[in-house]
Amino acid sequence: MSKHIVTVTDCVDIAANELRGTLVSVVGEAGPIVEPFVPILPAFSAINGNLAMRLTADCYPEGTVLLSTLGPLKDRPKAVIGRTIKKDLVFIGRNTGIFDWLTRDFGIAELYDISGQYGEGKKFASFAGRSVTAPLAARAALGVPLSELGTPLAEEEITRLDLADGTIVHIDNFGSMKFTGALPSTEEGARYRVTVNGRSVEAVYAHRMIGLDTGTWALFPGSSLGMFELGCVRRYGLPELGAQVGDVVEAELLD
């Protein structure tokens, strides 16, 4: 039996409580701990969900069940449940790309198509995350073999996002942007012209942005998976660039 269930979701209003309540009701008082949800903001972002799922996998202990309810696509992709090689984590949800980073780094020990549990092709059921995904996740957490919940699926079926270098994968509440890829120089004080969607700012590279003057744009080593971040020191500078998750940061080293 798993000890923890974590929900990664863009259902951050009362729906989050419905998801948690469903999980708690199925696992019972002696069951796994249903942890606070991990919010995906902005909503409908497979890119941000992909990062959140990967970060959550790092933080929680072996055997945790990671539940995704996220709807970024027009069409409904397959619903899947699987188990990672590293840390023996269970992941479940729609195959939207949210499991890309997780399965690249942690591997896939087993994978199943659970779409049949959703009555695919029959009458549409609203909020299947609550009525179908959450109960399935709870059953998996209680020790039901994954093979009893679906049909075998090749690991090549997992949706890959293949993000370009510089892709913004998260923007925090301070307006700092985490992005993929490398920088030409990480020398303290290196100066850059940074462009997003045709808007540019000058930024300085700093190992600790807190020491820079207020309002300075900075590139700095972030806290997540070796990625760099772009932010404005002690100021919410995001409107100046108009950046969003999924946009690409272009960093040009200045002489």
Summary of the structure (lengths in Angstrom):
residues: 255
radius of gyration: 20.0
end to end distance: 57.8
largest distance: 62.5
contacts: 840
relative contact order: 0.14
helix: 26%
strand: 26%
